[in-house]
Amino acid sequence: LKLQFLYLIECMTRTQPPPAIFVLAIACVYANGQGDAYDECVGNRCVAADQQCTDPVKTTTQLGNFICSCRDDPSVNETGGPVTAPCPVDECRGTPCGVGQACTDELTPTEGDYTCACLTRPEVSEVGRAVVSCVFVDECASQPCAAEQTCEDPAQNVPGNYMCVCANGAARVGGAALCEHNECLGGDRCGLGQTCKDRLQGLLPAALGNYVCMCNATGATAVGRPVAACPEGGPAVGNELEKVVWALGGAVAGLLLLLLCCAVCWCKRKPRGE
């Protein structure tokens, strides 16, 4: 009984488990083996702030049965002492995501492994940071690209992030692209008897109207429009052999015309009767 009294005094003042002598004394005094009520979690048993302590037994006859578990993931725990491994951290508790977004955390000790996803479009998400915006606007609806370009807006929640794509795959973000384009194709830019050539291969949309029309018969040219006075017919200027033939033909015709003029003049100057 004296030992029991001393033990009760110890129970009122202790912050640590009672000495073994008191445990043995109580075990002998209480034949039923249940002993005195004692919560081993009294005091800083688990040490770390990210851990919590529970004592499922709370009796002096079964000391060392307290459990330390991680606050954010109680499945990570150890019995009789603090958790030695790093505790998982639920970063979503700090509400790192923006309005209209859901936060999920893989519950690992690694910082920045949480994911923010838009509630309306869960496929739009960011890891370790909030989504820029969950307001979606299809900027291609306003047709911001040139007529011969395709508009794509893969991230409709980021203003100015649409792309104008050329037929050859060249693209520009946030504005019309500069596409290689031959204005002489796909239409009769020049008139009959004329040849069309795009000297800049038209970088759309800046270089439209830079094609050249050349008259096959005279070689006259005009930029961005047909030659005003051009005889119909004649070979294309692009054929070098035919250009030489036409040049020789023109020279011969000129020479014959000159000889004819000389003959007429000689006839007029010649006295009659000769």
C-alpha positions as CSV (number, residue, x, y, z in Angstrom):
1,L,0.0,0.0,0.0
2,K,2.9,2.3,0.7
3,L,4.3,1.7,-2.7
4,Q,0.9,2.3,-4.2
5,F,0.6,5.6,-2.4
6,L,4.1,6.7,-3.6
7,Y,3.2,5.7,-7.1
8,L,0.0,7.8,-7.1
9,I,2.1,10.8,-6.0
10,E,4.5,10.1,-8.9
11,C,1.6,9.9,-11.3
12,M,0.5,13.3,-10.3
13,T,3.9,15.0,-10.9
14,R,5.6,12.9,-13.7
15,T,5.9,13.9,-17.3
16,Q,7.8,10.8,-18.3
17,P,6.9,7.1,-17.7
18,P,7.3,6.0,-14.0
19,P,10.4,4.2,-13.0
20,A,10.4,0.4,-13.4
21,I,10.1,-0.1,-9.6
22,F,6.7,1.6,-9.6
23,V,5.6,-0.4,-12.6
24,L,6.6,-3.6,-10.8
25,A,4.9,-2.5,-7.6
26,I,1.6,-1.7,-9.4
27,A,1.8,-5.0,-11.3
28,C,2.0,-6.7,-8.0
29,V,-0.7,-4.6,-6.3
30,Y,-3.3,-4.9,-9.1
31,A,-3.9,-8.6,-9.5
32,N,-6.2,-7.9,-12.5
33,G,-3.1,-6.7,-14.5
34,Q,-4.8,-3.5,-15.8
35,G,-2.7,-1.2,-13.7
36,D,-3.2,2.6,-13.4
37,A,-4.3,4.9,-16.2
38,Y,-1.4,6.6,-17.9
39,D,-1.3,8.5,-21.3
40,E,2.2,8.2,-22.7
41,C,1.5,11.1,-25.1
42,V,1.7,13.5,-22.2
43,G,4.7,15.6,-23.0
44,N,6.5,15.9,-26.4
45,R,6.8,12.2,-27.2
46,C,7.0,12.6,-31.0
47,V,9.3,15.6,-31.0
48,A,8.6,16.9,-34.6
49,A,5.8,19.4,-35.2
50,D,4.6,17.5,-38.3
51,Q,3.9,14.4,-36.1
52,Q,1.1,13.6,-33.7
53,C,1.0,11.1,-30.8
54,T,-1.8,8.6,-29.8
55,D,-1.8,6.1,-27.0
56,P,-4.3,3.4,-27.7
57,V,-3.6,1.6,-24.4
58,K,-3.1,4.3,-21.8
59,T,-2.1,2.0,-19.0
60,T,1.1,1.6,-16.9
61,T,1.3,-2.1,-17.6
62,Q,1.9,-1.6,-21.4
63,L,4.3,1.1,-21.7
64,G,6.0,1.9,-25.1
65,N,2.8,1.4,-27.1
66,F,2.2,5.0,-28.0
67,I,2.2,5.7,-31.8
68,C,3.8,8.7,-33.6
69,S,2.2,9.3,-37.0
70,C,2.6,12.1,-39.6
71,R,-0.2,14.7,-39.4
72,D,-0.8,14.9,-43.2
73,D,-0.6,11.1,-43.7
74,P,-1.3,9.0,-40.5
75,S,-0.5,5.8,-42.4
76,V,3.1,6.8,-42.0
77,N,3.8,6.0,-38.3
78,E,6.0,4.2,-35.8
79,T,5.2,2.7,-32.5
80,G,7.2,3.7,-29.4
81,G,9.0,6.6,-30.9
82,P,9.0,9.4,-33.5
83,V,8.7,8.7,-37.2
84,T,12.3,8.7,-38.5
85,A,11.5,9.1,-42.2
86,P,10.5,12.5,-43.7
87,C,6.8,13.0,-43.3
88,P,4.6,13.6,-46.4
89,V,3.4,17.2,-46.7
90,D,-0.1,18.1,-47.9
91,E,0.6,21.4,-49.7
92,C,-3.0,21.8,-50.6
93,R,-3.7,22.9,-47.0
94,G,-2.3,26.3,-47.9
95,T,-4.7,26.7,-50.8
96,P,-2.0,27.4,-53.4
97,C,-4.4,27.3,-56.4
98,G,-6.6,30.0,-57.8
99,V,-10.3,30.5,-58.0
100,G,-12.1,27.8,-59.9
101,Q,-9.3,25.3,-59.5
102,A,-8.9,22.1,-57.6
103,C,-5.7,21.1,-55.7
104,T,-4.4,17.6,-55.4
105,D,-1.2,16.5,-53.6
106,E,0.6,13.2,-54.0
107,L,1.5,13.4,-50.3
108,T,5.3,13.1,-50.6
109,P,8.0,14.9,-48.7
110,T,8.9,16.8,-51.9
111,E,7.8,20.4,-52.1
112,G,6.0,21.6,-55.2
113,D,4.5,18.3,-56.3
114,Y,0.9,19.4,-55.9
115,T,-1.3,19.9,-59.0
116,C,-3.8,22.7,-59.7
117,A,-6.5,21.9,-62.3
118,C,-9.4,23.9,-63.6
119,L,-12.8,22.6,-62.4
120,T,-14.4,23.2,-65.8
121,R,-11.5,21.6,-67.8
122,P,-9.5,19.3,-65.5
123,E,-7.2,18.5,-68.4
124,V,-5.9,22.1,-68.1
125,S,-3.5,21.9,-65.1
126,E,-0.2,23.0,-63.7
127,V,2.2,21.2,-61.4
128,G,3.6,23.2,-58.5
129,R,1.7,26.4,-59.3
130,A,-1.7,27.8,-60.1
131,V,-3.2,27.7,-63.6
132,V,-2.9,31.2,-65.1
133,S,-6.6,31.4,-65.8
134,C,-9.6,29.1,-66.0
135,V,-11.5,31.5,-68.2
136,F,-11.5,30.1,-71.7
137,V,-11.9,32.2,-74.8
138,D,-11.4,30.9,-78.4
139,E,-9.5,33.7,-80.0
140,C,-9.7,32.0,-83.4
141,A,-13.4,32.9,-83.4
142,S,-12.4,36.5,-84.4
143,Q,-10.4,35.2,-87.4
144,P,-7.1,37.0,-86.5
145,C,-5.0,35.2,-89.1
146,A,-4.6,36.0,-92.9
147,A,-7.0,34.4,-95.3
148,E,-4.6,31.6,-96.4
149,Q,-3.6,30.7,-92.8
150,T,-5.1,28.3,-90.3
151,C,-5.7,29.5,-86.7
152,E,-5.1,27.3,-83.7
153,D,-5.7,28.2,-80.1
154,P,-4.4,25.3,-78.0
155,A,-4.5,27.2,-74.7
156,Q,-7.7,29.2,-74.8
157,N,-7.1,30.4,-71.2
158,V,-4.0,32.4,-72.2
159,P,-4.8,35.7,-74.1
160,G,-2.7,36.1,-77.2
161,N,-1.5,32.5,-77.3
162,Y,-3.3,31.6,-80.6
163,M,-1.2,30.6,-83.5
164,C,-1.4,31.4,-87.2
165,V,-0.1,28.4,-89.2
166,C,1.0,28.5,-92.9
167,A,0.5,25.7,-95.4
168,N,4.2,24.8,-95.1
169,G,3.9,24.5,-91.3
170,A,5.5,27.9,-90.4
171,A,3.7,29.4,-87.5
172,R,3.6,32.6,-85.4
173,V,2.1,33.0,-82.0
174,G,-0.2,35.9,-81.4
175,G,-0.3,37.3,-84.9
176,A,-0.4,36.6,-88.6
177,A,2.5,34.5,-89.8
178,L,4.9,35.3,-92.7
179,C,4.1,32.5,-95.2
180,E,5.9,31.7,-98.4
181,H,3.3,32.3,-101.1
182,N,3.6,32.5,-104.9
183,E,0.9,34.9,-106.1
184,C,1.3,33.7,-109.7
185,L,-0.3,30.4,-108.7
186,G,-4.0,29.7,-108.4
187,G,-5.2,32.4,-110.7
188,D,-4.6,34.4,-113.9
189,R,-3.0,37.5,-112.4
190,C,-1.8,38.8,-115.8
191,G,-3.6,38.9,-119.2
192,L,-3.2,36.9,-122.3
193,G,0.2,37.0,-123.9
194,Q,1.8,37.8,-120.5
195,T,3.9,35.9,-118.1
196,C,3.6,36.2,-114.3
197,K,6.5,36.0,-111.9
198,D,6.5,36.5,-108.1
199,R,9.9,38.1,-107.5
200,L,9.5,37.9,-103.6
201,Q,7.7,34.6,-103.4
202,G,5.3,36.7,-101.4
203,L,5.8,36.6,-97.7
204,L,2.3,36.8,-96.4
205,P,0.8,39.1,-95.4
206,A,3.5,41.8,-95.9
207,A,4.5,41.3,-99.5
208,L,1.2,40.9,-101.4
209,G,1.0,42.6,-104.8
210,N,4.7,42.3,-105.6
211,Y,4.2,39.9,-108.5
212,V,5.3,41.1,-112.0
213,C,3.5,40.8,-115.3
214,M,5.7,40.7,-118.4
215,C,4.4,41.1,-121.9
216,N,5.7,38.2,-124.0
217,A,5.8,40.3,-127.2
218,T,7.4,43.5,-126.0
219,G,9.1,42.6,-122.7
220,A,7.2,45.5,-121.0
221,T,6.5,44.8,-117.3
222,A,4.1,46.0,-114.6
223,V,4.2,45.3,-110.9
224,G,1.0,44.0,-109.2
225,R,-1.1,44.3,-112.3
226,P,-1.2,43.2,-116.0
227,V,0.7,45.2,-118.7
228,A,-1.8,47.7,-120.1
229,A,-0.9,47.4,-123.8
230,C,0.4,44.0,-124.7
231,P,-0.3,42.2,-128.0
232,E,-2.0,38.8,-127.4
233,G,-0.1,35.8,-128.4
234,G,3.6,35.2,-128.6
235,P,5.8,32.8,-126.6
236,A,6.3,33.0,-122.8
237,V,9.3,35.1,-121.9
238,G,10.6,32.3,-119.8
239,N,11.6,30.3,-122.9
240,E,15.1,31.5,-123.8
241,L,15.2,29.8,-127.2
242,E,12.0,31.3,-128.3
243,K,13.2,34.7,-127.1
244,V,16.2,34.5,-129.3
245,V,14.0,33.5,-132.3
246,W,11.7,36.4,-131.8
247,A,14.6,38.8,-131.4
248,L,16.2,37.6,-134.6
249,G,12.9,37.8,-136.4
250,G,12.5,41.3,-135.2
251,A,16.0,42.2,-136.4
252,V,15.4,40.7,-139.8
253,A,12.1,42.5,-140.1
254,G,13.8,45.8,-139.2
255,L,16.6,45.2,-141.7
256,L,14.1,44.5,-144.5
257,L,12.2,47.6,-143.6
258,L,15.4,49.6,-143.8
259,L,16.3,48.2,-147.2
260,L,12.8,49.0,-148.5
261,C,13.1,52.6,-147.4
262,C,16.6,52.9,-149.0
263,A,15.2,51.5,-152.3
264,V,12.3,54.0,-152.3
265,C,14.7,56.9,-151.7
266,W,17.1,55.7,-154.4
267,C,14.2,55.5,-156.9
268,K,13.1,59.0,-156.2
269,R,16.6,60.4,-156.6
270,K,17.3,58.6,-159.9
271,P,16.8,60.8,-163.0
272,R,14.2,59.8,-165.6
273,G,15.4,58.0,-168.6
274,E,18.3,56.3,-166.9
